[in-house]
Amino acid sequence: MDGDRIEEATLANSPADEISHLALDIGGSLIKMVYFSTGREEEQQQQQPIGKTQKDGRLLNGRISFLKFETSKINECLDFISSKQLRCSRGVQHSGFPASDKNIIKATGGGAFKFADLFKEKLNINLDKVEEMSSLVSGANFLLKAVPSEAFTYVNGQRNYVQIDHNDLYPYLLVNIGSGVSMIKVDGDGKFERVSGTSVGGGTFWGLGKLLTKCKSFDDLLEMSHQGNNRVIDMLVGDIYGGVDYLKIGLSSTAIASSFGKAISENKELEEYKPEDVARSLLRMISNNIGQIAYLNALRFGLKRIFFGGFFIRGHAYTMDTISVAVDFWSKGEAKAMFLRHEGFLGALGAFMNYQLVKEFPNSNPLVSDLTDNGIIDCCVQVSS
Amino acid sequence: MDGDRIEEATLANSPADEISHLALDIGGSLIKMVYFSTGREEEQQQQQPIGKTQKDGRLLNGRISFLKFETSKINECLDFISSKQLRCSRGVQHSGFPASDKNIIKATGGGAFKFADLFKEKLNINLDKVEEMSSLVSGANFLLKAVPSEAFTYVNGQRNYVQIDHNDLYPYLLVNIGSGVSMIKVDGDGKFERVSGTSVGGGTFWGLGKLLTKCKSFDDLLEMSHQGNNRVIDMLVGDIYGGVDYLKIGLSSTAIASSFGKAISENKELEEYKPEDVARSLLRMISNNIGQIAYLNALRFGLKRIFFGGFFIRGHAYTMDTISVAVDFWSKGEAKAMFLRHEGFLGALGAFMNYQLVKEFPNSNPLVSDLTDNGIIDCCVQVSS
């Protein structure tokens, strides 16, 4: 497991946080939450977060934090929101935020439709729906333009952070790997088209993985895959060709000819395979497939850069490595796979951006500053007067 | 199961066939065999198969038959060849065939390398290796040009046979779905390039299917998938969006958002799912994925026609339907998926063509005539003098 993964759960035990704005991305498998808080009250006094006034509003210091829940355990999410005693849900006008935010939470993903009644009934909160693709794009654009060291390539086990030139960002392909996968051609702020996708995504890895390995959780499955060896179950070119390469078409003997193909001829039941090996084959099959379809779509529109986001990746070294190798292999080195530190929160961040707190983020304007180690973004938002 | 599937096993009980030429395609999962025979001896006398003489050789009536074995049971294949007492392997010069054929069998696929020593040792037969992609292309071109009613589209449960204009056949995309998948751009006889492929193929369906359902065979798994309902395990758009469509991006509520995604949230073990439903989800996932990648490659090279071959398809209605729908969906109706009656035998036929028995097949030359119901091709081959 790559050490640089965002630990999104760390803030759950900070009840003193004053959360003013919260946004949700309620997907098929996971609920992603992004919230802005002004920190603990004692810190607030030192930092004097509420301060400077600009001609079009006030600046407010704080931080953007990240949290996730399983969609099937949505009550945990409701309890969290309730326990945080969101100022907006209590109807108290806080920190100069306009009263129009009262009892409203920006939300995206299918669950914004599916669970709207539940939020109203349990918390008296209205979900203000933000379109899903639009949210993903807003979130990605925000991260790429406002957060330093957000994007990186992953080659030979190394993260190489990429300096994004704001004037040379577009167009790019955004591949969001959630339960399913969406591929979006992004041409600018609010300018995008969902050009492709695949149903073979994170939900497939987790769902098939659960059936095959009895894993307890997504992270458990990822951890298992880290320990496994896919060659036990995958049919390699060398297995078919008797150990030799198939050089004529550029396939080495160790290339995978058929994912899970070795299971055909071996007289082994599922229980006789190590779950780690099964998890590894599954992860490699899905990562490679997504990398290939992404590349073919990038090629179609002449896009040199592909950013991969979504909760499937989880900063997992082997996943990123497989995707990177797939893009490199199929593009013959022409295209580059890039990853994002806040990969899983694009949609939630995009819904959050819909509050219009942070209006712009030019190079010269330090509205958003560095990251903390656990991925929290220290920032200063601009509140309309 | 579609009723028009080639029953390739029917000839196994005709020991009186006089097999003169036999070719093999030894893949990772299956051995495909094609052989030319002059029929039973009593029939021969009536038909007088050996007859007409042309200036560059003699014409010989007979039939091309098709047979398959599992690669893991290669001894069954060796026994069959041995039992058929191939004239060529007995060193008897038969029917005017040149003696150079003695003890040589044309073979393609990785197994032509892997099992070369085994054939030599057990049967004293040398495998004359024919390159795999080249064989697939030769086989497909032969079928498309020489065999009437070979190609068809599959729409709404209906086969529609396609009349191939020999002058307007190229270029096309050939997608061969064996254990793995090869995608080949074909520009003419012997003019081709393997442009893509995927490891998610027939071996994945069979291998994963075996682990998940304990099916006894590939056909058993296909039959189960025919009875199943993929919506039990796949996460649909409607499952995420609370029953509504996601019209903005053109996805109906019944579209699959995440293959196997529903298995995440349900507290069900593998054993609690019906194997039929699992098989159906698996088949749909793989067929759809192949259709999508094939379309993206056809688009890349401006190819309007995609021919799908390989043993994965097996004339299975649901497989063809899913592939057809995938190509239609992703191409917005621009590209057409087409299938071949002898889908599984492209490589073996191509290796067979390498004997140079049938030298050309112009429209006007009835070298190859109609099919019998079980896919046997009645034909007349030209033997060099």
Interface residues (C-beta under 8 A of the other chain):
Chain A: G27 G28 S29 E70 T71 S72 G109 G110 G111 F113 K114 F115 E131 E132 M133 G178 S179 G180 S182 R194 S196 T198 S199 V200 G201 G202 G203 T204 W206 G207 L208 K210 L211 L212 K214 I233 D234 M235 V237 D239 I240 Y241 G242 G243 V244 Y246 K248 I249 I256 A257 S258 S259 F260 G261 K262 A263 I264 S265 E269 L270 Y273 V278 M285 N288 N289 Q292 I293 L296 N297 L299 R300 W330
Chain B: G27 G28 S29 E70 T71 S72 G109 G110 G111 F113 K114 F115 E131 E132 M133 G178 S179 G180 S182 R194 S196 T198 S199 V200 G201 G202 G203 T204 W206 G207 L208 K210 L211 L212 K214 I233 D234 M235 V237 D239 I240 Y241 G242 G243 V244 Y246 K248 I249 I256 A257 S258 S259 F260 G261 K262 A263 I264 S265 E269 L270 Y273 V278 M285 N288 N289 Q292 I293 L296 N297 L299 R300 W330
